[in-house]
Amino acid sequence: MKKLLVAYLYKDSIKDFMGYHKHLTHIKKLSVLYSHLKYLKHYYKKRSKLKIKNKKKFQLTSDIKKIDLEKNIIFCIKNRTNSINSPSITKQKKHYKKLYGNTPDIEVYLLKNCSSYGRSSCISGNYKAYSNTLYHSEVGVHDLKNPILYQFNSYSKKEITLYFKEDSFIKKSNVTFIHLLNEHSGNYFHWLYEITPKILLLNKLVKKNEEYCLLIDKGIPQQFFTIIDLCIEFPYKLHKVSHFERFTCSKLIYCTDLWTSLDNTKNISDIQKDFFVDQYAVRLVRSRIIKDQQKKPSRKIYLDRKKGRLRHLLNNSDVTSYLTLNGFEILYPEEHCFKQQVDIFSNARIIIGVSGAAFSNLVFMQENTHAIIFSPDTVGANYYIFQPLADVAKVNLTHILTKRREETPSVHSSATIDISQIKELLETIDKENRN
């Protein structure tokens, strides 16, 4: 029955899925797989309502060299390694180790007559498509980031159908487009550490006397344009690609992923496979944004979240009352522009808050300062996500685990925090500062 359901929802052959099923033995509960399939079925219906009928089948390739396009390599870094220190968690139930391993080769190519897709890092030629994210995604384990855009015909054979509503082509041969499209281009963390490092690399590689146009997703937050301006030193124009648009141009510069970013929010995460944040990428961002930090950090800040946001803290009023009495400022990060957020973090001695994109700014803090994150106590939680930022900035990062309101594997559920643990940790920090 389970295999029939999978075959129906994925529009895949039963034989093909049975061949792939051996890779799913680590999924203990059928409910996890079933919820994932319901999620996809919802998007199939949504795709139908949006009347997205244009489609084309491709063979996914794991190597951009194999894509069927005319191409020239511009830049390459091979044999890269990466490390992440073990996270510090109060009253932790298990041991977390330091991670060390390889990160992908960085390759920059000039591609001819290449197609790109809105809200996706995927590119395609005539019959083959390249996407590091899609190629390494596993059914029932990873959440597909843009299921309206693509559908796997076969996970085992890596055959995929790409959907699009608009199909545009720009023939200008004198303009070179730079690919900055991404499934999570609207997310602050992903923009800073997936897309911005590519911008910084490309800034050094482009020829200053040519005409360039940045290919970006339509609807990205305004503050991301500020980051672009801070990173790019050559004249450029912008071309915005809509969510359901396929865009083809004569010349496209494409930089491969500096690290792998797979969504795994409901299962035990394999950090080195799913979300192994690259310290090299983080250093590129910090060195560009932070120039001089002579002022001694003194501010104590609590990053509050407005009602209705994910990971809502049920006893938030008690937390804010306690922290206010202890000299903390209460701030809402979304009310501040990028430059203001950089200033806030670079002048903070202690920053506390619920785990979220605002802690992407942790890398701008000064050495030996403290960051305290309220993190969910669930199998899907990734306590390593902000650790590379703390490692690069030499910040003391500690997690206090929240208690979920209900039994759910989701990292986004509402929860409470033990204020006594906050008090104990702050007293320890104050004692260290006095000594």
C-alpha positions as CSV (number, residue, x, y, z in Angstrom):
1,M,0.0,0.0,0.0
2,K,2.8,2.4,0.9
3,K,4.6,1.7,-2.4
4,L,1.4,2.3,-4.4
5,L,0.9,5.6,-2.6
6,V,4.4,6.7,-3.3
7,A,4.1,5.6,-7.0
8,Y,0.9,7.6,-7.4
9,L,2.1,10.8,-5.7
10,Y,5.5,10.9,-7.4
11,K,4.1,9.7,-10.7
12,D,6.9,7.2,-10.7
13,S,7.0,3.5,-11.6
14,I,6.6,1.0,-8.7
15,K,9.6,-0.9,-9.9
16,D,11.8,2.2,-9.9
17,F,10.7,3.2,-6.4
18,M,11.3,-0.3,-5.0
19,G,14.8,0.0,-6.3
20,Y,15.3,3.2,-4.4
21,H,13.4,2.1,-1.3
22,K,16.5,0.4,0.2
23,H,17.9,3.9,0.8
24,L,15.0,4.8,3.1
25,T,15.6,2.1,5.8
26,H,16.7,4.8,8.3
27,I,13.3,6.4,8.3
28,K,11.6,4.7,11.3
29,K,8.1,6.1,11.0
30,L,5.9,5.8,8.0
31,S,4.2,9.1,9.2
32,V,7.3,11.1,8.2
33,L,7.2,9.8,4.7
34,Y,3.4,10.1,4.4
35,S,3.5,13.8,5.6
36,H,6.2,14.5,3.0
37,L,4.1,13.0,0.2
38,K,1.0,15.0,1.4
39,Y,3.2,18.1,1.2
40,L,4.1,17.3,-2.4
41,K,0.5,16.5,-3.4
42,H,-0.5,20.0,-2.1
43,Y,2.0,21.6,-4.4
44,Y,0.9,19.5,-7.4
45,K,-2.6,20.9,-6.9
46,K,-1.2,24.4,-6.5
47,R,0.8,24.1,-9.7
48,S,-2.4,23.1,-11.5
49,K,-4.3,26.1,-10.1
50,L,-1.5,28.4,-11.2
51,K,-1.9,26.9,-14.7
52,I,1.8,26.1,-15.0
53,K,1.7,23.8,-18.0
54,N,5.0,24.4,-19.8
55,K,7.4,21.6,-18.9
56,K,10.5,19.8,-20.1
57,K,12.3,16.7,-19.0
58,F,16.0,16.6,-18.1
59,Q,18.6,14.2,-16.8
60,L,20.2,15.7,-13.7
61,T,24.0,15.6,-13.6
62,S,26.2,15.9,-10.5
63,D,29.0,17.6,-12.4
64,I,28.5,20.9,-14.2
65,K,31.2,19.8,-16.7
66,K,28.7,17.2,-18.0
67,I,26.0,19.7,-18.9
68,D,25.3,19.8,-22.6
69,L,26.3,23.4,-23.3
70,E,29.3,25.3,-24.7
71,K,31.3,26.4,-21.7
72,N,34.6,27.8,-20.6
73,I,36.0,27.5,-17.1
74,I,37.0,30.9,-15.5
75,F,38.1,29.9,-12.0
76,C,38.5,26.8,-9.9
77,I,39.5,25.9,-6.3
78,K,39.9,22.1,-5.6
79,N,40.6,19.9,-2.6
80,R,38.9,22.1,0.0
81,T,38.4,21.1,3.6
82,N,36.2,22.5,6.3
83,S,35.7,22.3,10.0
84,I,33.0,23.2,12.6
85,N,33.6,23.2,16.3
86,S,31.2,21.3,18.5
87,P,28.2,23.3,19.7
88,S,27.9,24.3,23.4
89,I,24.5,23.3,24.8
90,T,23.4,23.8,28.4
91,K,22.3,20.5,30.1
92,Q,22.8,18.6,26.9
93,K,21.7,15.0,26.6
94,K,24.2,13.9,24.1
95,H,27.8,14.6,23.0
96,Y,28.4,16.7,19.9
97,K,31.7,16.4,18.2
98,K,33.8,18.7,16.1
99,L,33.2,18.1,12.4
100,Y,35.9,17.9,9.8
101,G,35.5,17.1,6.1
102,N,35.6,18.1,2.5
103,T,33.6,20.8,0.8
104,P,32.7,21.0,-2.9
105,D,35.2,22.3,-5.5
106,I,34.4,25.9,-6.4
107,E,34.0,26.2,-10.2
108,V,33.1,29.3,-12.1
109,Y,32.0,28.8,-15.8
110,L,31.0,31.0,-18.7
111,L,28.1,29.2,-20.3
112,K,26.5,29.8,-23.7
113,N,22.7,29.8,-24.3
114,C,22.0,28.5,-20.8
115,S,18.6,28.4,-19.2
116,S,18.0,29.5,-15.6
117,Y,14.8,29.3,-13.5
118,G,13.3,31.7,-11.0
119,R,13.8,30.8,-7.3
120,S,16.2,28.0,-8.2
121,S,19.9,27.4,-8.5
122,C,19.1,24.9,-11.3
123,I,20.4,25.5,-14.8
124,S,19.8,23.5,-18.0
125,G,21.0,22.8,-21.4
126,N,19.2,20.9,-24.1
127,Y,18.8,17.6,-22.3
128,K,20.7,17.8,-19.1
129,A,20.2,20.0,-16.0
130,Y,22.6,20.8,-13.2
131,S,21.7,21.5,-9.5
132,N,23.8,20.4,-6.6
133,T,20.8,20.8,-4.3
134,L,18.4,18.7,-6.3
135,Y,20.9,16.0,-7.2
136,H,21.7,15.3,-3.5
137,S,18.1,15.5,-2.2
138,E,16.5,12.3,-0.9
139,V,12.8,11.5,-0.9
140,G,11.3,11.4,2.6
141,V,14.4,13.0,4.2
142,H,14.8,16.4,2.6
143,D,12.1,19.0,1.9
144,L,12.1,20.0,-1.7
145,K,12.6,23.7,-1.7
146,N,10.6,24.6,-4.8
147,P,8.2,21.7,-5.6
148,I,6.0,23.9,-7.9
149,L,9.0,24.2,-10.2
150,Y,10.2,20.6,-10.5
151,Q,9.0,17.1,-10.1
152,F,11.2,14.0,-9.9
153,N,10.2,11.3,-12.5
154,S,12.8,9.0,-11.0
155,Y,14.9,9.6,-7.8
156,S,17.1,6.7,-8.5
157,K,17.9,7.6,-12.2
158,K,17.9,11.4,-11.4
159,E,15.3,12.1,-14.1
160,I,13.4,15.4,-13.5
161,T,10.7,17.5,-15.1
162,L,11.1,21.3,-14.8
163,Y,7.9,23.5,-15.0
164,F,7.6,27.1,-16.0
165,K,4.9,29.7,-16.8
166,E,7.0,32.2,-18.7
167,D,9.8,31.5,-21.2
168,S,12.0,34.4,-22.0
169,F,15.2,34.7,-24.1
170,I,17.6,37.6,-24.3
171,K,19.9,37.5,-27.4
172,K,22.2,40.5,-26.6
173,S,25.6,39.0,-27.1
174,N,27.4,42.0,-25.6
175,V,25.8,41.5,-22.1
176,T,27.1,38.9,-19.7
177,F,24.6,37.8,-17.1
178,I,25.7,36.7,-13.6
179,H,23.6,33.9,-12.0
180,L,22.5,34.8,-8.4
181,L,19.2,32.9,-8.4
182,N,18.5,30.5,-5.5
183,E,15.7,28.5,-3.9
184,H,16.2,30.5,-0.6
185,S,17.2,33.8,-2.1
186,G,14.6,35.5,0.1
187,N,16.1,34.1,3.3
188,Y,18.7,36.3,5.1
189,F,21.0,33.5,6.2
190,H,21.1,31.9,2.8
191,W,21.6,35.2,1.0
192,L,24.6,36.1,3.3
193,Y,26.4,32.7,3.2
194,E,25.3,31.1,-0.1
195,I,24.9,34.0,-2.5
196,T,27.1,36.8,-1.1
197,P,30.3,34.7,-1.1
198,K,29.7,34.0,-4.8
199,I,29.2,37.7,-5.4
200,L,32.5,38.4,-3.6
201,L,34.4,35.8,-5.7
202,L,32.9,37.0,-9.0
203,N,33.8,40.6,-8.1
204,K,37.4,39.7,-8.3
205,L,37.0,37.7,-11.6
206,V,35.0,39.9,-13.9
207,K,36.6,42.1,-16.5
208,K,35.9,45.7,-15.6
209,N,35.5,46.9,-19.2
210,E,32.6,44.5,-20.1
211,E,28.8,45.0,-19.5
212,Y,27.3,42.8,-16.8
213,C,23.8,42.2,-15.6
214,L,23.0,40.4,-12.3
215,L,20.3,37.7,-12.6
216,I,18.3,38.0,-9.3
217,D,15.0,36.7,-8.1
218,K,12.1,39.0,-8.2
219,G,10.8,40.1,-4.8
220,I,13.9,39.7,-2.7
221,P,14.1,42.0,0.4
222,Q,15.4,45.6,-0.2
223,Q,18.3,45.2,2.2
224,F,19.8,42.5,0.0
225,F,20.5,45.2,-2.6
226,T,22.5,47.1,0.0
227,I,24.6,44.0,0.4
228,I,25.1,43.8,-3.3
229,D,26.3,47.4,-3.4
230,L,28.7,46.7,-0.6
231,C,30.2,43.7,-2.4
232,I,30.5,44.8,-6.0
233,E,33.0,47.3,-7.3
234,F,32.2,47.2,-11.1
235,P,29.2,48.8,-12.9
236,Y,26.3,46.5,-13.3
237,K,22.6,46.3,-14.1
238,L,19.9,44.1,-12.6
239,H,17.5,41.7,-14.3
240,K,14.7,40.2,-12.1
241,V,13.4,36.7,-12.8
242,S,9.9,35.8,-11.7
243,H,9.2,32.7,-9.6
244,F,7.8,30.7,-12.6
245,E,10.0,32.0,-15.3
246,R,12.6,30.2,-17.4
247,F,15.2,32.7,-18.6
248,T,17.7,31.9,-21.4
249,C,20.6,34.2,-22.4
250,S,23.6,34.1,-24.7
251,K,26.3,34.4,-22.0
252,L,25.9,33.4,-18.3
253,I,28.5,33.3,-15.6
254,Y,27.7,30.6,-13.1
255,C,29.4,29.8,-9.8
256,T,28.9,26.4,-8.2
257,D,27.8,26.1,-4.6
258,L,30.5,26.7,-1.9
259,W,28.7,24.3,0.4
260,T,25.7,22.0,0.4
261,S,22.4,23.3,1.7
262,L,19.6,20.6,2.0
263,D,16.5,21.2,4.1
264,N,16.0,18.5,6.7
265,T,13.7,19.8,9.4
266,K,11.9,16.6,10.6
267,N,14.6,13.9,10.7
268,I,18.0,13.4,12.3
269,S,20.3,15.6,10.3
270,D,23.6,14.4,8.8
271,I,25.4,17.8,9.1
272,Q,28.3,17.0,6.8
273,K,25.9,15.9,4.1
274,D,22.9,18.3,4.7
275,F,24.2,21.6,5.9
276,F,28.0,21.8,6.2
277,V,28.4,25.6,6.3
278,D,31.7,26.5,4.8
279,Q,34.0,28.7,6.9
280,Y,35.7,30.0,3.8
281,A,32.4,31.4,2.6
282,V,31.8,32.9,6.1
283,R,35.3,34.6,6.1
284,L,34.7,36.2,2.7
285,V,31.6,37.9,4.1
286,R,33.1,39.0,7.4
287,S,36.3,40.4,5.8
288,R,34.3,42.4,3.4
289,I,31.7,43.9,5.8
290,I,33.8,44.4,8.9
291,K,36.7,46.8,8.4
292,D,37.5,48.2,11.8
293,Q,36.3,47.3,15.3
294,Q,38.0,49.6,17.8
295,K,35.0,50.5,20.0
296,K,34.7,48.2,23.0
297,P,31.4,46.2,22.9
298,S,29.1,47.0,25.7
299,R,25.5,46.6,24.7
300,K,23.3,43.7,26.0
301,I,20.5,42.9,23.6
302,Y,17.5,40.6,23.4
303,L,16.3,39.9,19.9
304,D,12.5,39.7,20.3
305,R,10.1,38.1,17.8
306,K,6.8,39.5,16.8
307,K,3.6,37.5,17.4
308,G,2.8,35.1,14.5
309,R,6.4,34.3,13.7
310,L,7.6,30.7,13.7
311,R,9.3,29.3,16.9
312,H,7.1,31.5,19.1
313,L,8.2,31.7,22.7
314,L,5.1,31.1,24.9
315,N,6.6,32.7,28.0
316,N,8.2,35.5,26.1
317,S,6.7,38.2,28.4
318,D,8.4,36.7,31.4
319,V,11.7,36.5,29.5
320,T,11.6,40.1,28.4
321,S,10.7,41.3,31.9
322,Y,13.7,39.4,33.4
323,L,16.1,40.6,30.8
324,T,14.9,44.2,31.0
325,L,15.5,44.2,34.7
326,N,19.1,43.0,34.0
327,G,19.9,45.8,31.6
328,F,19.0,44.3,28.2
329,E,17.7,46.3,25.3
330,I,14.7,44.7,23.5
331,L,15.1,44.9,19.8
332,Y,13.2,43.6,16.7
333,P,15.8,42.8,14.0
334,E,13.4,43.2,11.1
335,E,12.9,46.9,12.1
336,H,16.6,47.7,11.3
337,C,18.3,47.9,7.9
338,F,21.4,45.8,7.1
339,K,23.9,48.4,8.1
340,Q,22.1,49.0,11.4
341,Q,22.0,45.3,12.2
342,V,25.8,45.1,11.5
343,D,26.3,48.0,13.9
344,I,24.1,46.4,16.6
345,F,25.9,43.1,16.6
346,S,29.4,44.6,16.3
347,N,28.8,46.7,19.4
348,A,27.1,44.0,21.5
349,R,28.7,42.3,24.5
350,I,25.9,39.8,24.8
351,I,23.1,38.9,22.4
352,I,20.2,36.6,23.3
353,G,17.3,35.4,21.2
354,V,15.2,32.5,19.7
355,S,17.0,30.7,16.9
356,G,16.4,32.5,13.6
357,A,17.8,34.3,10.7
358,A,18.8,37.3,12.8
359,F,21.7,35.3,14.2
360,S,23.2,35.4,10.7
361,N,24.7,38.6,12.0
362,L,26.6,36.8,14.7
363,V,29.7,36.9,12.4
364,F,29.9,40.7,12.8
365,M,30.3,40.4,16.6
366,Q,33.7,41.1,18.2
367,E,36.1,38.5,19.6
368,N,35.3,37.0,23.1
369,T,31.7,38.4,23.1
370,H,28.7,36.1,23.9
371,A,25.7,34.9,21.9
372,I,22.9,32.8,23.5
373,I,20.4,31.1,21.3
374,F,17.1,29.5,22.4
375,S,17.1,26.4,20.2
376,P,14.4,23.7,19.8
377,D,14.9,20.3,21.5
378,T,14.0,18.1,18.5
379,V,15.6,15.6,16.2
380,G,15.5,18.0,13.3
381,A,17.4,20.8,15.1
382,N,20.8,21.7,13.6
383,Y,22.9,23.1,16.4
384,Y,25.9,23.5,14.1
385,I,24.2,26.1,11.8
386,F,25.5,29.2,13.5
387,Q,28.7,27.6,14.9
388,P,30.9,28.4,11.8
389,L,30.0,32.1,12.2
390,A,31.0,32.0,15.9
391,D,34.2,30.1,15.0
392,V,35.2,32.7,12.4
393,A,34.4,35.7,14.7
394,K,35.7,33.9,17.8
395,V,32.4,34.4,19.6
396,N,31.3,32.3,22.6
397,L,28.1,30.7,21.4
398,T,25.8,28.8,23.7
399,H,22.4,27.1,23.1
400,I,19.7,26.8,25.7
401,L,17.1,24.2,24.7
402,T,13.4,25.1,24.7
403,K,10.6,22.8,25.7
404,R,8.0,22.2,23.0
405,R,4.3,22.8,23.6
406,E,3.4,19.6,21.9
407,E,5.1,16.4,20.6
408,T,6.2,17.3,17.1
409,P,9.4,16.8,15.1
410,S,9.2,20.2,13.6
411,V,11.9,22.8,14.6
412,H,9.3,25.6,14.1
413,S,6.8,24.6,16.9
414,S,6.0,27.0,19.8
415,A,7.9,26.4,23.0
416,T,8.9,27.7,26.5
417,I,12.3,28.5,27.9
418,D,13.6,27.8,31.4
419,I,14.5,31.3,32.8
420,S,16.6,29.8,35.5
421,Q,19.0,28.5,32.8
422,I,19.3,32.0,31.4
423,K,20.0,33.4,34.8
424,E,22.6,30.7,35.5
425,L,24.4,31.3,32.2
426,L,24.4,35.1,32.6
427,E,25.9,34.8,36.1
428,T,28.7,32.6,34.7
429,I,29.5,35.2,32.0
430,D,29.5,38.0,34.5
431,K,31.9,36.0,36.7
432,E,34.2,35.4,33.8
433,N,34.2,39.1,32.9
434,R,35.1,40.1,36.4
435,N,38.0,37.7,36.5
